[in-house]
Amino acid sequence: MSQTRFDIQTAAVIGAGTMGRGIVMSLANAGVQVLWLDNNPEMLEQALGAVADTYAHNVRQGRIDEAEAQARRGRIAKAANYQALADVDLVIEAVYENLELKQKIFRELDGIVKPTGILASNTSALDIDAIAAVTGRPEQVVGLHFFSPAHIMKLLEIVRGAKTSNAVLEASTALGKRMGKVSVIAGNCPGFIGNRMLATYVREARMMLLEGVYPHQVDAALQGFGFAMGPFRMYDVVGIDLEWRARQLSGKGQDEPEVQVDNRLCELGRFGQKSRMGYYRYAEGSRQAEHDPEVDALVQRESERLGYERREIGSEEILERCLLALVNEGAKILEEGMAESSADIDTVYLYGYGFPAEVGGPMTWADRQGLPAVRDRLNALAEQHGEHWQPAELIDSLATLGGSFVDYKKEA
C-alpha cells in the first residue's frame, strides 16, 4: 500500500462539535465533498445551521460572494450512519479526547470504509499508534490535529504513527496546502509538538502564581514580549474546565499543586469567557478581559494553603521561565526525532500559539541567546527549582560544540 498515491476528493467528518464544524468548513472551502456524521441528529442540525450562518457572515463581510457561499454549502451533506461513509477517500474523526471512544470508532470505520480510504484522528494529544492498532490498515492511519477555530487557524499538525506510510503523509500535506494550512509533520508522543511544549510552559506560569505573581501580571509580561495572549487569557478563551474535567475523568493530576488555582476557579463555575468569569471577568457580550481582584485573593489563599512563601517576581523572571520551559522541551522533541527540524517547532509556535513573529519562534530565540547561555540559565533554574529544569542533552552537546538548533539534523 505504501506505493499507492492517494487523491483526496471526498471526505467524511465524525463529530459536530466546535472542531468538527471548523474541519468541515476547511474541507468544503477547499473544494472537497464532505459527509458529516454525528450520533446526535439535533446537534448535527445545529452545526449545519452554524456553518450556514458563518458563510452568510462571510458574504456580508465581502470575503466571498453568494455563489461561492452556495457552492461551499452544497459540498456538505449529512450522513445517516457509518455505512454511508464506505466510499470516501478520507475520514476525520473529531470527537472528544477519549481513547476508548476513538478506538471504537476506528474499529467500525475499518470494517466499512473502502480499503484505500485514509483514517485520520483530530486528537490533540492521544496515541496515534494505539488508535491505528485496532485497524487492519495502520499504514493508512494518521493524526490531523487542527487548531481551534479550525476554519481560521493556519496550523495543521500531521502526526505520523509508527506505520503511517509516506504516501499518506504526502496526501495529508497536499490536503493541508489545498485548505490553506501551514502543515508540520510531528512524531507520535503525548501532545505531539505544540501541546507537549505548551504543558511545560503552562506549568511554569501556574507555579509562579503559587510563588508570588497574579494571572494578569504573567499575561502582561508575555503579551509585552509579543505573544498574542498570555496563558491565562488563553485558558479563559478555550475554557478552564476542559483540563479540569479531563483530570476528573482520568483520575490523574488533580492533586498537583500547580492546578489547585484552576480547580478552585472551576468549583466556583468560573470556566472562562463562556461563563463570563474565569481568571478574568467579562461584561455581558464582551470578550474584553477585565482584572478581577477576587481572583488575586483566591490565588493568594491557595498559595498560602499549600505552604508557599510569596515573593516578588518580576516580568524578566516570568519571561525567562516560560520561554526556557518551551525551549528545553523543544530540544527534547528535536533530540527524539519528534520534529524534523527546529524550523518546524518554530512554525508550530508561530502559527498555532501566537508566538511573536518578529522573534521567529522559541528555537530561533534560543539560538539568538546563544546555547551556552541557555544551558547556564537552565542549570541555575535546576538548582533553584528542581531537576525538571536540567538542560536537555541536545542543548548540552550543541552548547559544548558551539552549534545551534537551526543547524541540527537528527541522524536517521
C-alpha positions in Angstrom: 0.0 0.0 0.0 3.0 2.4 0.6 3.3 2.7 -3.2 -0.3 3.9 -3.6 -0.9 7.6 -4.4 -3.9 9.0 -2.5 -6.0 11.6 -4.2 -8.4 13.1 -1.6 -11.6 14.4 -3.4 -14.2 13.2 -0.9 -14.1 13.2 2.9 -16.2 12.5 6.0 -16.1 14.1 9.4 -17.4 12.4 12.5 -18.4 14.8 15.3 -20.5 18.1 15.1 -18.8 20.0 17.9 -16.7 23.1 17.5 -13.8 21.2 16.0 -16.0 19.2 13.7 -17.6 22.4 12.3 -14.3 24.1 11.6 -12.9 21.0 9.9 -16.0 20.6 7.7 -15.7 24.2 6.6 -11.9 23.9 6.0 -12.6 20.9 3.7 -15.7 22.4 1.9 -13.8 25.7 1.4 -11.0 23.7 -0.4 -13.5 22.1 -2.8 -13.7 18.7 -1.0 -17.2 17.0 -0.9 -17.9 16.3 2.8 -20.2 13.8 4.5 -21.0 14.8 8.1 -22.0 12.4 10.8 -22.8 12.8 14.5 -24.7 10.4 16.8 -26.9 13.3 17.9 -29.1 14.4 14.9 -30.2 17.5 16.7 -26.5 18.6 17.3 -25.8 18.0 13.6 -28.7 20.2 12.5 -27.5 23.0 14.8 -24.0 22.6 13.4 -25.2 22.8 9.8 -27.1 26.0 10.8 -24.0 27.4 12.4 -22.0 26.7 9.2 -24.6 28.4 7.0 -24.5 31.4 9.4 -20.7 31.6 9.1 -20.9 31.6 5.3 -23.7 34.2 5.3 -21.5 36.4 7.6 -18.6 36.0 5.2 -20.8 37.2 2.3 -21.9 40.2 4.4 -18.2 41.0 5.1 -17.4 40.8 1.4 -15.0 37.9 1.9 -16.9 35.6 -0.6 -19.9 36.2 -2.8 -23.3 34.4 -2.6 -22.5 32.0 -5.4 -19.3 30.8 -3.5 -21.2 30.5 -0.2 -23.8 28.4 -2.0 -21.1 26.2 -3.6 -19.5 25.6 -0.2 -22.8 24.8 1.5 -23.6 22.4 -1.4 -20.4 20.4 -0.7 -21.6 19.5 2.8 -24.2 16.7 3.3 -25.5 14.8 6.3 -24.6 11.1 6.6 -27.2 8.9 8.2 -24.8 6.2 9.5 -21.3 4.8 9.2 -22.3 2.7 6.1 -22.8 6.0 4.2 -19.1 6.6 4.5 -18.0 3.5 2.7 -16.6 5.2 -0.5 -14.9 8.4 0.9 -11.2 8.9 0.4 -10.6 10.2 3.9 -12.5 10.1 7.3 -11.5 12.6 10.0 -12.8 11.7 13.5 -13.3 14.8 15.6 -15.0 13.6 18.8 -13.8 14.4 22.3 -10.5 13.2 23.7 -11.2 9.7 24.9 -9.0 6.9 23.6 -11.6 4.1 24.1 -14.2 6.0 22.1 -11.8 6.8 19.3 -10.7 3.2 19.1 -14.4 2.1 18.9 -15.0 4.5 16.0 -11.8 3.4 14.2 -12.7 -0.3 14.5 -16.1 0.4 13.0 -14.7 2.6 10.2 -12.0 -0.1 9.3 -14.7 -2.6 8.6 -16.7 -0.2 6.4 -14.5 2.4 4.6 -13.0 1.2 1.3 -9.6 -0.4 1.5 -7.8 2.7 0.0 -9.5 5.1 2.5 -7.3 7.1 4.9 -8.5 7.2 8.5 -7.5 10.3 10.5 -8.0 11.5 14.1 -8.1 15.1 15.1 -6.7 14.2 18.5 -4.6 16.9 20.2 -2.6 14.6 22.4 -3.6 10.9 22.3 -1.5 8.0 21.0 -2.0 7.6 17.2 -0.4 4.1 17.3 -3.0 2.9 19.9 -5.7 4.2 17.6 -4.1 2.6 14.5 -3.6 -0.7 16.3 -7.4 -1.5 16.3 -7.5 -1.3 12.5 -6.2 -3.6 9.8 -4.6 -0.6 7.9 -2.2 1.1 10.4 -0.2 2.5 7.4 -3.3 4.5 6.4 -4.0 5.9 9.9 -2.7 9.5 10.6 -3.2 12.3 13.0 -4.6 15.5 11.6 -4.5 17.9 14.5 -6.4 21.1 13.6 -6.3 24.1 15.9 -9.5 25.9 17.0 -11.3 27.6 15.3 -10.2 25.1 12.6 -11.5 27.1 9.6 -9.5 30.1 10.6 -6.3 28.8 12.4 -3.5 28.2 9.9 -1.6 25.4 11.6 -2.1 21.7 10.9 0.0 19.1 12.8 0.2 16.0 10.7 1.0 13.2 13.2 2.8 10.1 11.8 2.3 6.9 13.6 5.0 4.2 13.6 3.4 2.6 10.5 1.9 5.6 8.7 3.1 5.4 5.0 4.9 8.2 3.3 2.1 8.3 0.7 -0.4 9.1 3.4 1.8 11.8 4.8 2.2 13.3 1.3 -1.6 13.2 0.7 -2.2 14.8 4.1 0.3 17.6 3.3 -1.2 18.2 -0.1 -4.7 18.4 1.5 -3.3 20.9 4.1 -2.0 23.0 1.3 -5.4 23.0 -0.5 -7.0 24.1 2.7 -4.6 27.0 3.1 -2.9 25.4 6.1 0.7 25.6 7.2 1.4 21.9 7.8 4.1 20.4 10.1 4.8 16.6 10.4 5.1 15.6 14.1 6.1 12.4 15.7 3.7 10.4 17.9 4.3 11.4 21.5 2.0 12.8 24.2 0.9 16.2 23.0 2.9 15.9 19.7 4.9 19.1 19.2 2.7 22.0 20.3 0.8 20.7 23.2 3.7 18.8 24.6 5.7 22.1 24.8 2.6 24.0 26.0 2.3 21.8 29.0 5.7 22.8 30.3 5.1 26.5 29.6 1.8 26.5 31.4 3.2 24.5 34.3 5.7 27.3 34.9 3.1 30.0 34.6 0.9 28.2 37.2 3.8 27.6 39.6 4.6 31.3 39.5 1.1 32.0 40.7 1.8 30.0 43.8 5.2 31.6 44.3 4.1 35.2 44.2 2.5 36.6 41.0 -1.1 37.0 39.8 -2.6 35.9 36.4 -2.7 39.5 34.9 1.0 40.0 35.7 2.0 36.8 33.9 -0.1 37.7 30.9 1.2 41.3 30.8 4.8 40.1 30.7 4.2 37.6 27.9 2.0 39.9 25.9 4.6 42.6 26.4 7.1 40.2 24.8 4.8 39.9 21.8 2.6 36.9 22.4 -0.9 37.3 21.0 -2.2 36.5 24.5 -0.8 35.2 27.8 -1.5 31.7 29.2 -4.3 32.7 31.5 -6.2 34.8 28.9 -5.7 31.8 26.6 -7.3 29.4 29.1 -10.3 31.8 29.5 -10.8 31.6 25.8 -10.6 27.8 25.4 -12.3 27.0 28.8 -10.5 26.3 32.1 -12.9 23.4 32.7 -11.7 21.3 29.8 -8.5 20.2 31.5 -10.3 20.1 34.9 -12.9 17.6 33.5 -10.2 15.6 31.8 -8.3 15.3 35.1 -11.5 14.2 36.8 -12.2 11.6 34.1 -8.7 10.1 34.1 -8.2 10.4 37.9 -4.8 11.8 37.2 -3.1 15.1 38.1 -5.9 16.6 40.1 -3.8 16.8 43.3 -0.8 18.5 41.7 -0.1 21.9 43.4 0.1 23.8 40.1 -3.6 23.0 39.2 -5.1 24.0 42.5 -6.0 27.5 41.4 -7.7 26.1 38.3 -9.6 23.6 40.5 -10.9 26.3 42.8 -12.0 28.5 39.9 -13.8 25.6 38.3 -15.5 24.7 41.5 -16.9 28.3 41.5 -18.2 27.8 38.0 -15.5 30.2 36.7 -14.8 28.4 33.4 -13.6 31.4 31.3 -15.3 33.6 28.7 -18.2 31.3 28.3 -19.3 31.8 31.9 -18.2 35.5 31.8 -15.8 34.7 34.7 -12.5 32.8 34.7 -9.1 34.2 35.5 -10.7 37.5 34.4 -14.2 39.0 34.4 -16.1 39.7 31.2 -19.0 42.1 30.7 -22.2 40.7 29.0 -21.5 40.1 25.3 -17.8 41.3 25.7 -14.6 39.4 25.1 -12.6 42.0 26.9 -10.6 40.5 29.9 -11.0 42.7 33.0 -8.8 42.3 36.0 -10.7 40.7 38.9 -9.3 41.3 42.5 -11.3 38.3 43.6 -9.0 36.0 41.6 -5.9 37.6 43.1 -7.4 36.9 46.6 -8.1 33.3 45.5 -4.6 32.8 44.2 -3.2 34.2 47.5 -5.4 31.9 49.6 -4.3 28.8 47.6 -0.6 29.5 47.7 -0.8 30.1 51.5 -2.9 27.0 52.0 -0.2 25.0 50.1 2.6 26.5 52.2 4.3 28.7 49.7 6.0 31.9 50.9 5.1 34.5 48.3 7.8 36.8 46.9 8.1 39.5 44.3 8.5 38.0 40.8 9.4 40.5 38.0 8.5 40.3 34.3 12.0 39.2 33.5 11.8 36.1 35.5 8.3 35.4 34.2 9.6 35.6 30.6 12.7 33.6 31.3 10.9 30.7 32.9 8.1 30.5 30.4 10.4 30.8 27.3 13.1 28.4 28.6 10.5 25.8 29.5 9.4 25.9 25.8 13.0 25.7 24.6 14.1 22.9 26.8 11.1 20.7 25.8 11.5 21.7 22.2 15.1 20.4 22.4 13.9 17.1 23.7 11.4 16.8 20.9 14.2 17.5 18.4 16.5 15.0 20.1 13.8 12.3 20.0 13.1 13.0 16.3 9.5 14.0 17.0 10.1 17.1 14.9 12.1 17.1 11.7 13.8 20.5 12.4 13.9 23.4 14.8 12.1 25.4 12.0 9.1 23.1 12.3 8.9 23.7 16.0 9.1 27.4 15.4 6.3 27.1 12.8 4.1 25.3 15.2 4.5 28.1 17.8 4.2 31.0 15.3 1.0 29.7 13.6 -0.7 27.7 16.4 0.2 29.5 19.7 0.6 33.2 18.9 4.4 33.4 19.4 5.7 36.8 18.2 6.5 36.6 14.5 9.4 39.1 14.8 11.2 36.9 17.3 11.0 34.0 14.9 9.9 31.2 17.2 11.2 29.7 20.5 14.1 27.8 19.0 15.3 30.8 16.9 15.0 32.9 20.1 17.2 30.4 22.0 19.8 30.3 19.1 20.0 34.2 19.4 20.6 34.0 23.1 23.5 31.5 22.4 23.1 27.9 23.6 25.9 28.1 26.2 23.9 31.0 27.9 20.7 28.9 27.6 22.4 25.9 29.2 23.8 28.1 32.1 20.4 29.6 32.8 18.7 26.1 32.8 21.4 24.8 35.2 20.8 27.8 37.5 17.0 27.1 37.4 17.6 23.4 38.1 19.4 24.4 41.3 16.7 26.8 42.3 13.5 24.9 41.3 14.4 21.3 40.8 15.7 18.7 38.3 12.9 19.1 35.8 14.9 22.1 34.7 18.0 20.0 33.8 19.1 21.1 30.3 18.1 18.6 27.5 21.1 16.5 26.4 20.9 18.2 22.9 21.3 21.7 24.5 24.4 20.4 26.4 26.0 18.9 23.4 25.2 21.8 21.0 26.4 24.3 23.6 29.7 22.4 24.0 30.3 22.1 20.3 29.3 25.7 19.6 26.3 24.5 17.5 22.8 25.8 17.1 19.3 24.3 16.8 18.9 25.6 13.2 21.9 23.5 12.0 20.9 20.4 13.9 19.7 17.4 11.9 19.0 14.1 13.7 20.8 11.2 12.1 18.5 8.5 10.7 
